[in-house]
Amino acid sequence: MNRAQSFQDVMDPHLLATQVADLYREWEDARRKWLSMGQEARDYVFATDTRTTSSGDLGWKNSTHLPKLCQIRDNLHANYMAAVFPNTNAITWEGEDQKAEDPEIRKGVRAYMRNKLEQSDFDLEVEKWLYDLIDYGNVFGLVEYVNETIISEKDGAVIKGYVGPKARRISPLDIVFNPTASDFRRTPKIIRTLTSLADLMSEVESNPEKGYLGEIVNEAFQKRAYIRAGAAGIRDTRKNRSYIVDGFGSYRDYFDSDYVELLEFYGDVWDQETNTLLKNYHITVMDRAYVVRKQQHPSWFGEPPIYHAGWRIRPDNLYAMGPLDNLIGLQYRIDHLENAKADAMDMILHPVMKIKGFVEEFVYGPNEKIYVGDDGDVTFMSPDATALSANTEIFQIMQLMEEMAGAPREAMGFRSPGEKTKYEVQVLENASNRIFLNKTAHFEKAFLEKILNSMLEVSRRNMMEAEQVRLIDPDFNFIDFIKISREDIVSRGKIRSMGARRFARKANILQELSQFSATPLGQDPMIKVHFSGYKMAKLIEELLEIGEYNLVAKDVSVVEQAETAQLANNVQQVLMEEEAAAIGTPTGQDGMAPGPVPAGSGQV
């Protein structure tokens, strides 16, 4: 008797592939509760009424949703963007030896990185990361080296595209890892991606350097075609949890589609088939059955270039908490009060009537008459009007949510009560913004700096020929192009991102400079003589972030004054010549202008 085949029998999976698939399922199950908590927060953020939220089943007739969580999200994102990465000038280079601190090395590294950040639209990825940090409380990023140069199929022309390091957002929903590990850097990670069959085959054929095993990919395609053709005797093994493909109704539905699932494993794994330790490997599993790529990651750091940061760190758990997660209850309370108040208002405007005894039918409305019997009566059951005072409590809850989210105190333009001096305002603002500044500085140090240094490391490994980069001279504000080779960026040192850490410091310096200049010490000529006017102008340009207007240049005022004086002298000379010409050529009695007066004739 022939035994019915299962999908597992047909696929004949690799043992290493099943190990990776089992790890993915285990870690996916471990984060189910975290996913459900995040989903509720996102439901409130994007809700248009309470019907799609957990406060929609309270029985209220009204379903108004006050989007306070959404407003806090937008407010945090706008302020994080202004503080974290205002522009590419927010990065600097710190060398670890004398050679790395050479001015030419420093200039070359900074120019190269600034150009790559601008060309690769790094600021757009920062926007996505900050949204993830607010929505999920966790942000993940990957660095890779890309070559987007294409060859035209029509005439074979080479169309130059972006070549260099590129940072890419990883959706928190697509990556799993061991949440109980002590360090994200050391725990293996699995990234799940869905791609089309055509895109996968194109990737395998056009990018052999990526290490795909073409023979195994073709074998997997043949097995998919065999199953899709409806081979007799194959039964659905839905009970086999290792082979349930997320996002599809069944395993057969998955094979009937034009999509393929890839599990990208990064890290250390024990290969049970060969009894060997695979250290710092990149393994790609297709259909949770075939290893289509298996290679050691070439990173000089000895670890995959995948990085993580959290908003509110949990002890002994790598999944951090987001700023919106513990505000859901307050959002629930706001919607509850708003709809309770609206229902109370409706009952005041259209009250419930209590009818006693015999009452003839009537139509409720202005100037209507109601005819009742001897014991009949009609009374209105109006609710207590104190329910309408809920607006005060709603406003207080909204303010409380703003504070608990760690948003800048004065971010919405509302000033705390009381009359204060400028210095007192600055001190109070800095004190109230400590949570905001702490979160942005942590994101910058724990995530952005690692991404930037990984981009530089990827460039060092893959850069083959010198590149021309755009450079703006800081003193004379002219644009120049310099050649950067691989040797120019291979130095011992680190990229530092200073945006958030200088955000508050810049405001303090500007405030204190203004106050110092108004004091007697600031006006003392014996002290002022030791201050550099040019460096002070550069400092003010940096503090005010007005470098794009090219207002500051070395001795530019002297040059402009000289040009103005030169122009004034030229104009004065022209006027004098015209006046002299007019006096020296009077009109004669015959109406004709006489000829020039000979020198020494005595005529005036």
C-alpha positions as CSV (number, residue, x, y, z in Angstrom):
1,M,0.0,0.0,0.0
2,N,1.4,3.4,-1.0
3,R,1.9,5.8,1.9
4,A,0.5,9.3,1.3
5,Q,3.3,11.8,0.8
6,S,3.7,14.9,3.0
7,F,5.1,18.2,2.0
8,Q,8.1,17.3,4.1
9,D,8.7,14.1,2.1
10,V,8.6,16.0,-1.2
11,M,10.8,18.9,-0.1
12,D,13.4,16.7,1.6
13,P,14.7,19.7,3.7
14,H,18.3,20.4,4.7
15,L,18.9,19.8,8.4
16,L,20.5,23.2,8.9
17,A,17.5,24.8,7.2
18,T,15.2,23.1,9.7
19,Q,17.4,24.3,12.6
20,V,17.0,27.9,11.4
21,A,13.3,27.5,10.8
22,D,12.8,26.1,14.3
23,L,14.7,29.0,15.8
24,Y,12.6,31.5,13.9
25,R,9.4,29.8,15.2
26,E,10.6,29.7,18.8
27,W,11.7,33.4,18.8
28,E,8.5,34.5,17.0
29,D,6.4,32.8,19.7
30,A,8.5,34.4,22.4
31,R,7.5,37.9,21.3
32,R,3.8,37.4,20.7
33,K,2.8,39.4,23.8
34,W,5.1,42.3,22.8
35,L,3.5,42.3,19.3
36,S,0.0,42.5,20.7
37,M,0.9,45.4,23.0
38,G,2.4,47.3,20.1
39,Q,-0.6,46.6,17.9
40,E,-3.0,48.2,20.4
41,A,-0.9,51.4,20.5
42,R,-0.9,51.6,16.7
43,D,-4.7,51.1,16.6
44,Y,-5.1,54.2,18.7
45,V,-2.5,56.2,16.7
46,F,-4.2,55.6,13.4
47,A,-7.8,55.4,14.6
48,T,-10.4,57.8,13.2
49,D,-13.1,56.7,15.7
50,T,-13.3,54.4,18.7
51,R,-14.9,51.5,16.7
52,T,-11.5,50.1,15.8
53,T,-10.0,50.5,19.3
54,S,-10.4,48.7,22.7
55,S,-12.6,51.6,23.9
56,G,-15.2,51.0,21.1
57,D,-17.3,48.4,23.0
58,L,-18.5,50.5,25.9
59,G,-22.0,50.9,24.7
60,W,-21.8,54.7,24.1
61,K,-23.9,56.1,21.2
62,N,-21.0,58.5,20.3
63,S,-17.7,57.1,19.0
64,T,-15.5,60.2,19.0
65,H,-11.8,59.6,19.2
66,L,-9.5,62.4,20.4
67,P,-6.1,61.5,18.7
68,K,-3.8,62.6,21.6
69,L,-1.5,59.6,21.1
70,C,-1.1,60.5,17.4
71,Q,-0.4,64.1,18.3
72,I,2.3,63.0,20.8
73,R,3.8,60.8,18.2
74,D,4.1,63.6,15.6
75,N,5.4,66.0,18.2
76,L,8.1,63.6,19.4
77,H,9.1,62.8,15.8
78,A,9.5,66.4,14.8
79,N,11.6,67.2,17.9
80,Y,13.7,64.1,17.6
81,M,14.5,64.9,14.0
82,A,15.5,68.5,14.9
83,A,17.8,67.2,17.7
84,V,19.2,64.0,16.4
85,F,20.4,64.6,12.9
86,P,19.8,68.2,11.8
87,N,22.3,67.9,8.9
88,T,25.4,66.0,7.7
89,N,27.6,68.5,9.6
90,A,26.5,66.8,12.8
91,I,29.2,64.1,12.4
92,T,32.8,64.4,13.3
93,W,35.9,62.2,13.3
94,E,38.0,61.1,16.3
95,G,41.3,59.5,15.4
96,E,42.9,56.9,17.7
97,D,46.5,57.6,16.8
98,Q,48.6,60.5,15.4
99,K,48.2,59.4,11.8
100,A,44.4,59.3,12.1
101,E,44.4,62.8,13.5
102,D,46.2,64.2,10.5
103,P,44.2,67.1,9.1
104,E,44.1,65.7,5.6
105,I,42.8,62.3,6.9
106,R,40.2,64.1,9.0
107,K,39.1,66.2,6.1
108,G,39.0,63.2,3.7
109,V,36.9,61.0,6.0
110,R,34.4,63.7,6.9
111,A,34.0,64.8,3.3
112,Y,33.6,61.2,2.1
113,M,31.0,60.3,4.8
114,R,29.0,63.6,4.3
115,N,28.8,63.0,0.6
116,K,27.7,59.4,1.0
117,L,25.1,60.4,3.6
118,E,23.6,63.0,1.3
119,Q,23.7,60.8,-1.8
120,S,22.1,57.7,-0.1
121,D,19.3,59.8,1.5
122,F,20.4,58.9,4.9
123,D,18.1,61.5,6.5
124,L,15.1,59.6,5.1
125,E,16.2,56.4,6.8
126,V,16.7,58.4,10.1
127,E,13.0,59.5,9.8
128,K,11.9,55.9,9.5
129,W,14.0,54.8,12.4
130,L,12.6,57.5,14.6
131,Y,9.1,56.5,13.8
132,D,10.0,52.9,14.7
133,L,11.5,54.1,18.0
134,I,8.2,55.9,18.8
135,D,5.8,53.3,17.5
136,Y,7.5,50.1,18.6
137,G,10.1,51.3,21.2
138,N,12.7,49.4,19.1
139,V,14.7,50.3,16.1
140,F,16.8,48.0,13.8
141,G,19.2,48.9,11.0
142,L,21.4,47.1,8.6
143,V,24.4,48.4,6.6
144,E,25.3,47.1,3.1
145,Y,27.5,48.1,0.2
146,V,25.5,48.7,-3.0
147,N,26.3,49.3,-6.6
148,E,23.3,50.8,-8.4
149,T,25.1,51.3,-11.7
150,I,23.0,49.7,-14.5
151,I,23.8,48.7,-18.1
152,S,21.2,49.7,-20.7
153,E,19.8,46.7,-22.6
154,K,19.2,48.9,-25.6
155,D,22.7,50.2,-26.4
156,G,24.9,48.8,-23.6
157,A,25.5,52.2,-22.2
158,V,26.6,52.4,-18.5
159,I,24.3,54.4,-16.4
160,K,26.1,55.6,-13.3
161,G,24.2,55.1,-10.1
162,Y,25.0,55.3,-6.4
163,V,28.0,53.3,-5.4
164,G,28.9,53.1,-1.7
165,P,27.6,52.2,1.8
166,K,23.9,52.3,2.4
167,A,21.9,52.0,5.7
168,R,18.6,50.3,5.5
169,R,15.7,50.1,8.0
170,I,14.6,46.7,9.2
171,S,11.0,46.5,10.2
172,P,10.7,45.4,13.9
173,L,8.0,43.0,12.6
174,D,10.5,41.2,10.3
175,I,13.4,40.4,12.7
176,V,13.5,37.9,15.6
177,F,16.2,37.1,18.1
178,N,16.7,35.6,21.5
179,P,15.0,38.3,23.8
180,T,16.7,37.0,26.9
181,A,20.2,37.4,25.6
182,S,22.5,39.7,27.5
183,D,23.6,41.7,24.5
184,F,21.9,42.2,21.1
185,R,25.3,42.4,19.4
186,R,26.1,38.8,20.4
187,T,22.8,37.1,19.9
188,P,22.0,35.5,16.5
189,K,19.3,37.3,14.4
190,I,16.9,36.1,11.8
191,I,15.4,38.5,9.3
192,R,12.3,37.3,7.4
193,T,11.7,38.7,3.9
194,L,9.1,38.0,1.2
195,T,10.2,38.4,-2.4
196,S,8.9,37.3,-5.8
197,L,10.3,34.3,-7.6
198,A,11.4,36.5,-10.5
199,D,13.3,38.9,-8.2
200,L,15.0,36.1,-6.4
201,M,16.2,34.5,-9.7
202,S,17.3,37.9,-11.0
203,E,19.3,38.4,-7.8
204,V,21.0,35.0,-8.1
205,E,22.0,35.5,-11.7
206,S,23.0,39.1,-11.7
207,N,24.9,39.3,-8.4
208,P,27.1,36.2,-8.1
209,E,29.2,38.0,-5.5
210,K,26.4,37.6,-3.0
211,G,27.1,33.9,-2.7
212,Y,23.8,32.3,-3.6
213,L,24.0,28.6,-4.4
214,G,22.5,28.5,-7.9
215,E,22.1,24.7,-8.1
216,I,20.1,24.5,-4.8
217,V,17.9,27.5,-5.8
218,N,17.1,25.7,-9.1
219,E,16.3,22.5,-7.1
220,A,14.0,24.4,-4.9
221,F,12.2,26.0,-7.9
222,Q,11.7,22.5,-9.4
223,K,10.2,21.2,-6.1
224,R,7.8,24.2,-6.0
225,A,6.7,23.5,-9.6
226,Y,6.1,19.9,-8.7
227,I,3.9,20.8,-5.7
228,R,2.1,23.5,-7.6
229,A,1.3,21.1,-10.4
230,G,-0.9,19.2,-7.9
231,A,1.1,16.0,-7.4
232,A,-1.1,13.1,-6.4
233,G,-0.9,11.8,-2.8
234,I,0.5,14.9,-1.2
235,R,-1.3,15.8,2.0
236,D,-1.3,19.0,3.9
237,T,0.9,18.8,7.1
238,R,-0.5,21.8,8.9
239,K,0.3,20.2,12.3
240,N,4.0,20.4,11.5
241,R,4.6,23.8,13.1
242,S,8.2,24.0,11.7
243,Y,6.8,24.4,8.2
244,I,3.9,26.8,8.7
245,V,4.6,29.9,6.6
246,D,3.5,33.1,8.2
247,G,1.0,35.2,6.2
248,F,-0.5,32.4,4.1
249,G,-3.6,30.3,4.7
250,S,-1.8,27.0,4.3
251,Y,1.4,25.5,3.0
252,R,-0.2,24.8,-0.4
253,D,-1.5,28.3,-0.6
254,Y,2.1,29.4,-0.1
255,F,3.4,27.3,-3.0
256,D,0.5,28.4,-5.3
257,S,1.6,32.0,-4.8
258,D,4.4,33.9,-6.7
259,Y,6.2,34.8,-3.5
260,V,9.0,33.1,-1.7
261,E,10.0,33.4,1.9
262,L,13.7,33.9,2.8
263,L,15.0,33.5,6.4
264,E,18.3,35.4,6.7
265,F,20.3,34.1,9.6
266,Y,23.2,36.1,11.0
267,G,25.4,34.9,13.8
268,D,26.9,31.7,15.3
269,V,25.2,28.3,14.9
270,W,26.1,24.7,15.5
271,D,25.7,22.7,12.3
272,Q,24.3,19.3,13.4
273,E,24.8,17.8,10.0
274,T,28.6,18.4,10.0
275,N,29.1,18.8,13.8
276,T,30.9,22.1,13.3
277,L,30.5,25.6,14.7
278,L,29.7,28.2,12.1
279,K,30.9,31.4,13.6
280,N,29.7,34.8,12.3
281,Y,27.9,33.2,9.3
282,H,25.2,34.5,7.0
283,I,22.8,31.7,6.1
284,T,19.8,32.1,3.8
285,V,17.0,29.6,4.0
286,M,14.4,29.3,1.3
287,D,10.9,27.8,1.9
288,R,12.2,26.8,5.4
289,A,13.7,23.8,3.7
290,Y,16.8,24.7,1.6
291,V,20.0,26.5,2.5
292,V,20.6,28.7,-0.6
293,R,23.4,30.7,0.8
294,K,26.0,29.8,3.5
295,Q,29.1,32.0,3.9
296,Q,31.0,33.7,6.7
297,H,30.3,37.4,7.0
298,P,33.3,39.4,5.9
299,S,32.8,42.3,8.4
300,W,36.1,43.4,10.0
301,F,34.2,43.9,13.2
302,G,33.6,40.2,13.6
303,E,29.9,40.6,13.7
304,P,27.0,41.2,11.3
305,P,26.3,44.9,10.6
306,I,22.8,44.8,12.3
307,Y,22.2,47.3,15.1
308,H,19.4,47.9,17.6
309,A,18.4,50.6,20.1
310,G,15.4,50.9,22.5
311,W,13.5,53.7,24.0
312,R,12.8,52.4,27.5
313,I,15.1,49.5,28.3
314,R,13.7,46.5,30.1
315,P,15.9,44.6,32.6
316,D,16.8,41.1,31.2
317,N,14.8,41.7,28.0
318,L,16.1,43.0,24.7
319,Y,12.6,44.2,23.6
320,A,12.4,47.7,24.9
321,M,9.2,49.7,25.7
322,G,8.0,52.5,23.6
323,P,6.9,56.0,24.7
324,L,3.2,55.3,23.8
325,D,2.8,51.9,25.3
326,N,1.9,52.9,28.9
327,L,-0.2,55.9,27.7
328,I,-2.9,53.6,26.2
329,G,-4.9,53.6,29.4
330,L,-4.9,57.4,29.5
331,Q,-6.0,57.5,25.8
332,Y,-8.8,55.1,26.7
333,R,-9.8,57.4,29.6
334,I,-9.9,60.4,27.3
335,D,-12.1,58.7,24.8
336,H,-14.3,57.3,27.6
337,L,-14.9,60.8,29.1
338,E,-15.4,62.5,25.7
339,N,-18.1,60.0,24.6
340,A,-19.8,59.9,28.1
341,K,-20.0,63.7,28.0
342,A,-21.3,63.7,24.4
343,D,-24.0,61.1,25.4
344,A,-24.9,63.2,28.4
345,M,-25.3,66.3,26.2
346,D,-27.5,64.3,23.8
347,M,-29.7,63.3,26.7
348,I,-30.0,66.9,27.9
349,L,-31.0,68.1,24.4
350,H,-33.3,65.1,23.8
351,P,-34.2,63.8,27.3
352,V,-35.8,60.5,28.1
353,M,-39.5,61.0,29.0
354,K,-41.3,59.2,31.8
355,I,-45.0,58.8,31.1
356,K,-47.4,58.1,34.0
357,G,-51.1,57.0,33.6
358,F,-53.2,57.7,30.6
359,V,-51.5,60.0,28.0
360,E,-52.7,60.5,24.5
361,E,-50.3,60.0,21.7
362,F,-48.2,63.2,20.9
363,V,-45.3,64.4,18.8
364,Y,-42.5,65.7,20.9
365,G,-41.5,69.2,19.7
366,P,-41.8,73.0,20.3
367,N,-45.3,74.3,21.2
368,E,-46.8,70.8,21.2
369,K,-49.8,70.1,23.5
370,I,-50.0,66.9,25.5
371,Y,-53.4,65.7,26.7
372,V,-53.3,63.5,29.8
373,G,-55.9,61.9,32.0
374,D,-56.7,62.4,35.6
375,D,-53.6,60.6,36.8
376,G,-51.5,61.1,33.7
377,D,-48.2,62.9,33.7
378,V,-45.2,63.4,31.5
379,T,-41.8,64.2,33.0
380,F,-38.3,64.6,31.5
381,M,-35.5,62.5,32.9
382,S,-32.5,64.8,32.4
383,P,-29.1,63.6,33.5
384,D,-26.9,65.5,36.0
385,A,-25.4,68.5,34.2
386,T,-22.1,68.0,36.1
387,A,-21.2,65.4,33.5
388,L,-20.4,68.3,31.1
389,S,-17.5,69.3,33.3
390,A,-15.4,66.4,31.9
391,N,-13.6,68.9,29.7
392,T,-11.4,69.9,32.6
393,E,-10.4,66.4,33.4
394,I,-9.7,65.6,29.7
395,F,-7.4,68.6,29.5
396,Q,-5.5,67.6,32.6
397,I,-5.0,64.0,31.3
398,M,-3.7,65.4,28.0
399,Q,-1.1,67.5,29.7
400,L,-0.1,64.5,31.9
401,M,0.3,62.3,28.7
402,E,2.6,65.0,27.2
403,E,4.8,65.0,30.2
404,M,5.0,61.2,30.5
405,A,6.0,60.8,26.9
406,G,9.1,62.8,27.5
407,A,8.2,65.5,25.0
408,P,10.0,68.9,25.3
409,R,8.0,71.0,27.8
410,E,7.7,74.0,25.6
411,A,7.5,72.1,22.4
412,M,3.9,73.0,21.7
413,G,4.5,76.7,22.3
414,F,2.8,76.8,25.7
415,R,4.7,78.6,28.5
416,S,4.6,77.5,32.1
417,P,2.9,80.1,34.3
418,G,4.8,82.9,36.1
419,E,6.9,85.8,35.0
420,K,10.6,84.9,34.5
421,T,13.8,86.3,33.3
422,K,15.5,85.0,30.1
423,Y,18.0,83.0,32.3
424,E,15.3,81.5,34.4
425,V,13.4,80.4,31.3
426,Q,16.5,78.7,29.9
427,V,17.3,76.9,33.1
428,L,13.7,75.7,33.5
429,E,13.5,74.5,29.9
430,N,16.8,72.6,30.2
431,A,15.6,70.9,33.4
432,S,12.2,69.9,31.9
433,N,13.8,68.6,28.7
434,R,16.2,66.1,30.4
435,I,14.1,63.1,29.5
436,F,13.9,64.2,25.9
437,L,17.7,64.9,25.7
438,N,18.5,61.6,27.4
439,K,16.5,59.6,24.9
440,T,17.9,61.3,21.9
441,A,21.5,61.1,23.1
442,H,21.0,57.4,23.8
443,F,19.6,56.7,20.3
444,E,22.5,58.7,18.8
445,K,25.2,56.9,20.7
446,A,23.8,53.4,20.8
447,F,22.5,53.3,17.3
448,L,23.4,56.1,14.9
449,E,27.1,56.1,15.7
450,K,27.3,52.3,15.1
451,I,25.5,52.6,11.8
452,L,27.9,55.4,10.7
453,N,31.0,53.5,11.7
454,S,29.7,50.4,10.0
455,M,29.1,52.4,6.8
456,L,32.7,53.5,6.9
457,E,33.9,50.0,7.5
458,V,31.9,48.6,4.6
459,S,33.5,51.3,2.4
460,R,37.0,50.4,3.5
461,R,36.3,46.7,2.5
462,N,34.6,47.3,-0.8
463,M,36.0,50.5,-2.2
464,M,38.1,49.7,-5.3
465,E,38.8,53.0,-7.1
466,A,39.2,56.6,-6.0
467,E,36.1,58.7,-6.0
468,Q,35.5,62.4,-6.4
469,V,33.6,64.0,-3.5
470,R,32.2,67.4,-3.1
471,L,33.8,69.7,-0.5
472,I,32.8,73.1,0.7
473,D,35.6,75.3,2.1
474,P,34.5,76.5,5.6
475,D,36.5,79.7,5.4
476,F,35.8,81.0,1.9
477,N,32.5,79.1,1.1
478,F,33.6,77.9,-2.3
479,I,32.8,74.4,-3.7
480,D,35.8,72.1,-4.5
481,F,36.1,68.5,-5.6
482,I,38.8,66.2,-4.1
483,K,39.7,62.6,-4.8
484,I,39.3,60.1,-2.0
485,S,41.0,56.8,-2.3
486,R,40.7,53.7,-0.1
487,E,43.9,54.6,1.7
488,D,42.4,58.0,2.7
489,I,39.7,56.4,4.8
490,V,41.5,53.4,6.2
491,S,42.6,54.9,9.6
492,R,42.1,54.0,13.2
493,G,39.3,56.1,14.5
494,K,35.5,56.5,14.9
495,I,32.7,58.6,13.5
496,R,30.9,60.6,16.2
497,S,27.3,61.9,15.7
498,M,27.0,65.0,17.8
499,G,23.5,66.3,16.9
500,A,21.6,65.5,20.1
501,R,24.4,66.1,22.4
502,R,25.0,69.6,21.1
503,F,21.3,70.4,20.8
504,A,20.9,71.7,24.4
505,R,24.5,72.8,24.7
506,K,24.2,75.2,21.7
507,A,21.1,76.8,23.2
508,N,22.9,77.3,26.5
509,I,26.0,78.8,24.8
510,L,24.0,81.3,22.8
511,Q,22.0,82.3,25.8
512,E,25.1,82.8,28.0
513,L,27.0,84.7,25.3
514,S,24.1,87.1,25.0
515,Q,24.1,87.6,28.8
516,F,27.9,87.9,29.0
517,S,28.1,90.6,26.2
518,A,25.6,92.8,28.2
519,T,27.7,92.6,31.4
520,P,30.5,95.1,32.3
521,L,33.0,92.3,31.8
522,G,31.7,91.7,28.3
523,Q,32.2,95.4,27.5
524,D,35.7,95.7,29.1
525,P,38.2,96.5,26.2
526,M,41.0,94.8,28.1
527,I,39.0,91.5,27.9
528,K,37.5,92.0,24.4
529,V,41.0,92.4,22.9
530,H,41.7,88.7,23.5
531,F,38.6,87.5,21.7
532,S,38.8,86.4,18.1
533,G,36.1,88.2,16.1
534,Y,36.3,85.7,13.2
535,K,36.0,82.6,15.5
536,M,33.1,84.3,17.4
537,A,31.3,84.8,14.1
538,K,31.9,81.2,13.2
539,L,30.5,80.1,16.6
540,I,27.4,82.2,16.2
541,E,26.9,80.8,12.6
542,E,27.1,77.3,14.0
543,L,24.8,78.0,17.0
544,L,22.2,79.7,14.8
545,E,22.6,77.0,12.0
546,I,22.8,79.6,9.3
547,G,25.8,78.2,7.5
548,E,23.8,77.6,4.3
549,Y,23.5,81.4,3.8
550,N,27.3,81.8,3.6
551,L,27.2,84.9,5.9
552,V,30.6,84.3,7.6
553,A,33.9,84.4,5.7
554,K,37.4,85.5,6.7
555,D,37.7,89.4,6.8
556,V,34.7,89.6,4.4
557,S,33.6,92.8,6.0
558,V,36.9,94.5,5.2
559,V,36.7,93.3,1.6
560,E,33.1,94.5,1.3
561,Q,33.9,97.9,2.8
562,A,36.9,98.3,0.4
563,E,34.6,97.4,-2.5
564,T,32.0,99.9,-1.3
565,A,34.6,102.6,-0.8
566,Q,36.0,101.9,-4.3
567,L,32.6,102.1,-5.8
568,A,31.9,105.4,-3.9
569,N,35.1,106.9,-5.2
570,N,34.3,105.8,-8.8
571,V,30.9,107.4,-8.6
572,Q,32.3,110.6,-7.0
573,Q,35.0,110.7,-9.8
574,V,32.3,110.4,-12.5
575,L,30.2,113.2,-10.9
576,M,33.2,115.5,-10.6
577,E,34.1,114.9,-14.3
578,E,30.6,115.6,-15.4
579,E,30.5,118.7,-13.3
580,A,33.8,119.9,-14.6
581,A,32.7,119.2,-18.2
582,A,29.5,121.2,-17.6
583,I,31.4,124.2,-16.2
584,G,34.1,124.2,-18.8
585,T,31.8,124.1,-21.8
586,P,29.3,127.1,-21.4
587,T,26.8,127.8,-24.1
588,G,27.9,130.8,-26.5
589,Q,25.7,133.8,-27.4
590,D,25.0,132.3,-30.7
591,G,23.6,129.2,-29.0
592,M,26.6,127.1,-30.1
593,A,28.9,125.5,-27.6
594,P,32.4,127.0,-28.0
595,G,35.4,124.9,-28.4
596,P,37.7,123.9,-25.6
597,V,39.5,126.7,-23.7
598,P,43.2,126.8,-24.4
599,A,45.4,126.2,-21.3
600,G,46.8,129.4,-19.8
601,S,44.3,131.7,-21.5
602,G,43.1,133.0,-18.2
603,Q,39.5,132.2,-19.0
604,V,37.5,130.5,-16.3
